[in-house]
Amino acid sequence: MILEVEGAGTPGADDVVAKRAALAAGSGPAEKPGPGTRDPGPAEKPAPATPSPAPAPAPTPAPVAASPGPGSRVPGPAASIPRPPGEKPLASPAVRRRAQELGIQLQYVAGTGPAGQISHADLDAFIARGSAAPAGAAPAGRSKRDGVEAIKVIGVRRKIAEAMQRAKQRIPHFAYVEEVDVTELESLRKHLNTEHAKRGKLTLLPFLVRALANGIVKFPQVNVTYDDEAGIAYRHAALHVGIATQTPNGLVVPVVRNAEALDLWETSAEIKRLANAAREGKAKREELTGSTMTITSLGALGGIVTTPVINAPEVAIIGVNKMIERPMVRSGQIVIRSMMNLSSCFDHRMVDGYDAAEFIQFVRAQLENPATLFID
């Protein structure tokens, strides 16, 4: 910027003009020599430059870093501005692991690698600067949630809640868990599905229903409904087995009636029919009542052990846990077997622990030796 000078006769004007001429020629007041700089002697000092009528080009200004636009990264280790929400920092697993160990959020680390990838050197530079994420800052792309939704418990959900509450309040549950080797049973099931594919696909449940139907003949005390208000226990000769089924409206228990009279494929078809009717809300009242024992299974989500709630007024519920292959010792050899747990609960008012254990051991023997399922 050139200063305007008021009139030539103004005191000091000549000095100002002289200084302007010196600046235009590239000379000016000498800077103090920095540390280690030798001050030139008189013989080395250059002669003053003759002012030129054309001003010399102004010195090139030092580059100024531009502000980053939305979504852009500032290269170099000096940047500590968080990335836009949802933009994931690029880094190798080793760098991410180290950052986690150091308590560093990569969202605030500038990357100098290709496409802004963060390296170990970038972490070192970040640490050297003493940089950190703003206090209280949440990880990028995540935010706090707030709010409470009040949901009125009505309809089927209310009835389920009341039934479960009554069962736990009034029934002294005890659980009994046993593992079952279903390797042979699985071989038989797959064989039957191959040889009799036209009759439908068999799951494990029809075999379990058959084992329970055989078991209640020897242990009738587990196939009971108990009216605790009247003090009457009803022993049933028939097995009306409830199959706990998850539906959009909650858990319901459709009933396979007289399961002891059905073969494997008839049992499978009835389970499928009732489950579909329940899920579609088309099950009739008589199809949802009157069970004498219940099976509950979560399939692949069955976990290792469960403690199911008894479906009152019944006195026993059989829980099927997931089937997995694992190493077992058989005849002194380590072999891979298909194993599954049965987690069952009983009403201790009606079923003693010893009787429950004997009943489950009978069911286990039937499943581990599937040929016995078909022997009367």
C-alpha positions as CSV (number, residue, x, y, z in Angstrom):
1,M,0.0,0.0,0.0
2,I,1.4,3.4,-1.0
3,L,1.0,6.3,1.4
4,E,-0.2,9.5,0.0
5,V,2.1,12.5,0.9
6,E,0.6,15.9,1.6
7,G,2.4,18.6,-0.4
8,A,6.1,18.9,-1.1
9,G,6.5,21.8,1.4
10,T,5.4,19.8,4.3
11,P,8.2,19.3,6.8
12,G,9.6,15.7,6.5
13,A,8.1,15.2,3.0
14,D,11.6,14.7,1.4
15,D,12.3,11.9,3.9
16,V,9.1,10.1,3.1
17,V,9.8,10.3,-0.7
18,A,13.3,9.0,-0.2
19,K,11.9,6.1,1.8
20,R,9.4,5.3,-0.9
21,A,12.1,5.3,-3.5
22,A,14.2,3.0,-1.5
23,L,11.3,0.5,-0.9
24,A,10.5,0.5,-4.7
25,A,14.1,-0.4,-5.4
26,G,14.0,-3.4,-3.1
27,S,16.0,-1.8,-0.3
28,G,14.9,-0.8,3.1
29,P,15.8,-0.7,6.7
30,A,18.3,-3.4,7.5
31,E,17.0,-6.2,9.6
32,K,18.8,-7.2,12.7
33,P,21.0,-10.2,11.9
34,G,19.6,-13.4,13.3
35,P,21.6,-15.8,15.5
36,G,24.6,-17.1,13.6
37,T,24.4,-14.4,10.9
38,R,27.6,-12.4,10.4
39,D,27.2,-8.7,10.1
40,P,28.9,-7.6,6.8
41,G,31.7,-5.1,7.2
42,P,31.9,-1.7,5.6
43,A,33.7,-3.1,2.5
44,E,31.1,-5.7,1.9
45,K,28.0,-3.5,2.1
46,P,26.4,-3.0,-1.3
47,A,26.0,0.4,-2.7
48,P,22.5,1.9,-2.5
49,A,20.5,0.9,-5.5
50,T,19.4,3.7,-7.8
51,P,15.7,4.2,-7.7
52,S,13.9,2.8,-10.7
53,P,10.9,4.6,-12.2
54,A,9.1,1.2,-12.5
55,P,8.3,-0.5,-9.2
56,A,9.8,-3.9,-8.6
57,P,7.3,-6.8,-8.2
58,A,6.1,-7.1,-4.6
59,P,7.5,-10.0,-2.6
60,T,5.4,-13.1,-3.0
61,P,3.2,-13.5,0.1
62,A,3.6,-16.6,2.2
63,P,1.0,-19.2,1.4
64,V,-2.1,-19.2,3.7
65,A,-3.9,-22.4,4.4
66,A,-7.4,-22.3,3.1
67,S,-10.3,-23.3,5.4
68,P,-11.5,-26.8,4.6
69,G,-14.7,-27.1,2.8
70,P,-17.5,-29.5,3.9
71,G,-16.3,-33.1,3.8
72,S,-12.7,-32.2,3.1
73,R,-9.7,-33.2,5.1
74,V,-6.9,-30.9,6.1
75,P,-3.6,-32.8,5.2
76,G,-0.7,-32.9,7.5
77,P,-0.4,-33.7,11.1
78,A,-1.5,-30.3,12.3
79,A,-5.2,-30.8,11.7
80,S,-7.4,-31.9,14.6
81,I,-10.8,-30.9,13.2
82,P,-13.2,-33.8,13.4
83,R,-14.4,-35.3,10.1
84,P,-18.0,-35.0,9.1
85,P,-20.5,-37.4,10.8
86,G,-20.6,-40.7,9.1
87,E,-17.2,-40.4,7.5
88,K,-15.0,-43.2,8.7
89,P,-11.3,-42.5,9.1
90,L,-9.0,-44.7,6.9
91,A,-6.5,-46.7,8.9
92,S,-5.1,-50.2,9.1
93,P,-6.2,-52.6,11.8
94,A,-2.8,-52.2,13.6
95,V,-3.2,-48.4,13.6
96,R,-6.8,-48.7,14.9
97,R,-5.7,-51.1,17.6
98,R,-2.9,-48.8,18.7
99,A,-5.2,-45.8,18.8
100,Q,-7.7,-47.7,20.9
101,E,-5.0,-48.6,23.4
102,L,-3.8,-45.0,23.5
103,G,-7.4,-43.7,24.0
104,I,-7.2,-41.7,20.7
105,Q,-10.3,-41.1,18.6
106,L,-9.2,-41.5,15.0
107,Q,-11.9,-39.0,14.0
108,Y,-9.6,-36.2,15.2
109,V,-6.4,-37.4,13.7
110,A,-5.3,-36.1,10.3
111,G,-4.0,-38.7,7.8
112,T,-1.1,-38.0,5.5
113,G,-1.3,-41.2,3.5
114,P,-3.2,-42.0,0.3
115,A,-6.8,-40.7,0.4
116,G,-6.1,-39.4,3.9
117,Q,-5.1,-42.8,5.4
118,I,-3.8,-42.5,9.0
119,S,-0.4,-44.1,9.7
120,H,1.6,-44.7,12.9
121,A,3.5,-41.5,12.1
122,D,0.3,-39.6,12.1
123,L,-0.5,-41.0,15.5
124,D,3.0,-40.0,16.7
125,A,2.5,-36.5,15.4
126,F,-1.0,-36.3,17.0
127,I,0.5,-37.4,20.4
128,A,3.5,-35.0,20.1
129,R,1.1,-32.0,19.6
130,G,-0.8,-33.1,22.7
131,S,-4.0,-33.1,20.6
132,A,-7.2,-34.6,21.8
133,A,-10.8,-34.7,20.9
134,P,-13.0,-31.9,22.4
135,A,-14.1,-32.6,25.9
136,G,-17.3,-34.6,26.0
137,A,-17.2,-35.1,22.2
138,A,-19.1,-38.3,21.1
139,P,-17.6,-40.6,18.4
140,A,-18.4,-39.4,14.9
141,G,-21.6,-40.7,13.5
142,R,-23.1,-41.4,16.9
143,S,-25.3,-39.2,19.1
144,K,-27.0,-39.4,22.4
145,R,-30.6,-40.8,22.4
146,D,-33.3,-39.5,24.7
147,G,-37.0,-40.0,25.2
148,V,-39.3,-42.6,26.8
149,E,-42.3,-44.2,25.1
150,A,-45.2,-45.3,27.2
151,I,-46.8,-48.5,25.9
152,K,-50.1,-49.7,27.3
153,V,-49.9,-53.4,28.0
154,I,-53.2,-54.8,26.6
155,G,-54.6,-57.7,24.6
156,V,-52.5,-60.8,24.1
157,R,-49.4,-59.2,25.6
158,R,-51.4,-58.5,28.8
159,K,-52.7,-62.0,29.0
160,I,-49.2,-63.4,28.5
161,A,-47.8,-61.2,31.2
162,E,-50.5,-62.2,33.7
163,A,-50.1,-65.9,32.9
164,M,-46.3,-65.7,33.4
165,Q,-46.7,-63.8,36.7
166,R,-49.2,-66.3,38.1
167,A,-47.0,-69.2,37.1
168,K,-43.9,-67.8,38.8
169,Q,-45.9,-66.7,41.9
170,R,-47.8,-69.9,42.4
171,I,-45.6,-72.7,41.0
172,P,-42.4,-73.8,42.8
173,H,-40.2,-74.4,39.7
174,F,-37.2,-76.6,39.6
175,A,-35.0,-77.1,36.6
176,Y,-33.3,-80.3,35.4
177,V,-30.7,-80.1,32.5
178,E,-29.3,-83.1,30.6
179,E,-27.1,-83.3,27.5
180,V,-28.2,-85.7,24.8
181,D,-26.0,-87.2,22.0
182,V,-28.3,-86.9,19.0
183,T,-25.7,-88.1,16.4
184,E,-27.6,-91.2,15.5
185,L,-30.9,-89.5,15.6
186,E,-29.6,-86.9,13.1
187,S,-28.4,-89.6,10.8
188,L,-31.8,-91.3,10.9
189,R,-33.6,-87.9,10.4
190,K,-31.5,-87.1,7.3
191,H,-32.0,-90.6,5.9
192,L,-35.8,-90.4,6.3
193,N,-35.9,-86.9,4.7
194,T,-34.0,-88.3,1.7
195,E,-35.9,-91.6,1.4
196,H,-39.4,-90.1,2.1
197,A,-39.0,-86.6,0.8
198,K,-42.6,-86.6,-0.6
199,R,-44.0,-87.0,2.8
200,G,-42.4,-83.8,4.1
201,K,-39.4,-82.6,5.9
202,L,-38.8,-83.9,9.4
203,T,-37.3,-81.7,12.1
204,L,-36.2,-82.9,15.5
205,L,-39.5,-82.0,17.2
206,P,-41.6,-85.0,16.0
207,F,-38.9,-87.4,17.4
208,L,-39.0,-85.6,20.7
209,V,-42.8,-85.7,20.8
210,R,-42.6,-89.5,20.2
211,A,-40.1,-89.9,23.1
212,L,-42.4,-87.9,25.4
213,A,-45.5,-89.9,24.4
214,N,-43.5,-93.1,25.3
215,G,-42.2,-91.6,28.5
216,I,-45.6,-90.6,30.0
217,V,-46.6,-94.3,30.0
218,K,-43.8,-95.1,32.5
219,F,-44.0,-91.7,34.3
220,P,-47.6,-90.6,34.3
221,Q,-47.0,-88.1,37.1
222,V,-45.4,-85.6,34.7
223,N,-48.4,-85.6,32.3
224,V,-50.7,-83.8,34.8
225,T,-52.7,-80.6,35.1
226,Y,-53.0,-79.3,38.6
227,D,-56.0,-77.3,39.9
228,D,-54.3,-75.8,42.9
229,E,-57.4,-73.9,44.1
230,A,-59.5,-77.1,44.1
231,G,-56.5,-79.2,45.2
232,I,-57.0,-81.7,42.4
233,A,-54.4,-83.2,40.1
234,Y,-55.6,-84.6,36.8
235,R,-53.5,-87.4,35.2
236,H,-54.0,-87.6,31.5
237,A,-53.6,-90.8,29.5
238,A,-53.3,-88.9,26.2
239,L,-50.5,-86.5,25.4
240,H,-51.8,-83.2,24.3
241,V,-48.5,-81.5,23.6
242,G,-48.3,-77.7,23.4
243,I,-45.7,-76.2,21.0
244,A,-44.7,-72.7,22.2
245,T,-44.8,-70.5,19.1
246,Q,-43.6,-66.9,18.7
247,T,-46.1,-64.8,16.7
248,P,-46.3,-61.1,15.9
249,N,-48.7,-60.7,18.8
250,G,-46.6,-62.6,21.3
251,L,-46.0,-66.1,22.5
252,V,-48.9,-68.6,22.1
253,V,-49.1,-72.4,22.6
254,P,-51.1,-74.3,19.9
255,V,-51.8,-77.9,20.9
256,V,-51.1,-81.1,19.0
257,R,-53.8,-83.4,20.4
258,N,-53.4,-87.1,21.0
259,A,-49.8,-86.9,19.9
260,E,-49.3,-90.6,20.9
261,A,-51.5,-91.7,18.0
262,L,-49.6,-89.8,15.3
263,D,-46.6,-91.0,13.3
264,L,-43.6,-88.7,12.7
265,W,-44.9,-87.1,9.5
266,E,-48.4,-86.6,10.9
267,T,-46.9,-84.9,13.9
268,S,-44.7,-82.7,11.7
269,A,-47.6,-81.7,9.5
270,E,-49.8,-80.8,12.5
271,I,-47.0,-78.8,14.2
272,K,-46.5,-76.8,11.0
273,R,-50.2,-76.3,10.4
274,L,-50.8,-75.1,14.0
275,A,-47.8,-72.8,14.0
276,N,-48.9,-71.1,10.7
277,A,-52.4,-70.7,12.0
278,A,-51.1,-69.1,15.2
279,R,-48.7,-66.7,13.4
280,E,-51.5,-65.6,11.0
281,G,-54.0,-65.1,13.9
282,K,-56.3,-67.9,12.6
283,A,-55.9,-70.5,15.3
284,K,-59.2,-71.5,16.9
285,R,-59.7,-71.3,20.7
286,E,-59.7,-75.1,21.0
287,E,-56.4,-75.3,19.2
288,L,-54.8,-73.0,21.8
289,T,-56.1,-74.7,25.0
290,G,-56.0,-78.1,26.7
291,S,-52.3,-79.0,26.6
292,T,-51.0,-81.4,29.2
293,M,-47.2,-80.8,28.6
294,T,-45.4,-78.1,26.6
295,I,-42.3,-78.1,24.4
296,T,-40.4,-74.8,23.9
297,S,-37.6,-74.5,21.4
298,L,-35.6,-71.5,20.1
299,G,-33.9,-73.5,17.4
300,A,-30.5,-72.1,16.5
301,L,-31.0,-69.4,19.1
302,G,-31.6,-72.0,21.8
303,G,-28.4,-71.3,23.8
304,I,-26.8,-73.8,26.1
305,V,-29.2,-73.8,29.0
306,T,-32.7,-72.3,29.5
307,T,-35.1,-72.3,32.5
308,P,-38.5,-72.2,30.8
309,V,-41.7,-71.1,32.7
310,I,-44.3,-73.8,33.2
311,N,-47.5,-73.3,31.2
312,A,-50.0,-73.6,34.1
313,P,-51.9,-75.7,34.9
314,E,-49.4,-78.2,33.5
315,V,-46.6,-79.5,35.7
316,A,-43.8,-79.9,33.2
317,I,-42.2,-78.1,30.3
318,I,-39.4,-79.4,28.1
319,G,-36.9,-76.8,26.7
320,V,-34.9,-77.7,23.6
321,N,-31.4,-76.1,23.3
322,K,-29.4,-75.7,20.2
323,M,-27.6,-78.6,18.6
324,I,-23.8,-78.3,18.1
325,E,-21.0,-80.6,17.0
326,R,-18.2,-80.9,19.6
327,P,-15.5,-83.3,20.6
328,M,-16.6,-86.1,23.0
329,V,-14.8,-89.1,24.5
330,R,-16.3,-92.4,23.4
331,S,-14.6,-95.7,24.3
332,G,-11.4,-93.9,25.1
333,Q,-11.4,-92.0,21.8
334,I,-12.1,-88.4,21.0
335,V,-14.8,-88.2,18.4
336,I,-17.0,-85.4,17.0
337,R,-20.6,-85.8,18.1
338,S,-23.8,-83.8,17.7
339,M,-24.8,-82.7,21.2
340,M,-28.0,-81.0,22.5
341,N,-29.2,-80.1,25.9
342,L,-32.7,-80.6,27.2
343,S,-33.5,-77.9,29.8
344,S,-36.8,-78.9,31.6
345,C,-38.7,-77.4,34.5
346,F,-41.2,-79.1,36.8
347,D,-43.8,-78.2,39.4
348,H,-42.3,-79.4,42.6
349,R,-45.7,-79.7,44.2
350,M,-46.6,-82.5,41.9
351,V,-43.2,-83.9,40.6
352,D,-40.3,-85.0,42.8
353,G,-36.8,-84.3,41.6
354,Y,-36.0,-88.0,41.4
355,D,-39.1,-88.7,39.2
356,A,-38.2,-85.8,36.9
357,A,-34.6,-87.1,36.5
358,E,-35.8,-90.6,35.7
359,F,-38.3,-89.2,33.1
360,I,-35.6,-87.1,31.4
361,Q,-33.1,-90.0,31.4
362,F,-35.8,-92.2,29.7
363,V,-36.3,-89.5,27.0
364,R,-32.6,-89.2,26.6
365,A,-32.2,-92.9,26.1
366,Q,-34.9,-92.9,23.5
367,L,-33.3,-90.1,21.5
368,E,-29.8,-91.5,21.7
369,N,-31.1,-94.9,20.5
370,P,-33.7,-93.8,18.0
371,A,-34.8,-97.4,17.1
372,T,-36.4,-97.6,20.5
373,L,-38.8,-94.8,19.6
374,F,-40.7,-97.3,17.5
375,I,-40.8,-100.2,19.9
376,D,-44.0,-100.4,22.0
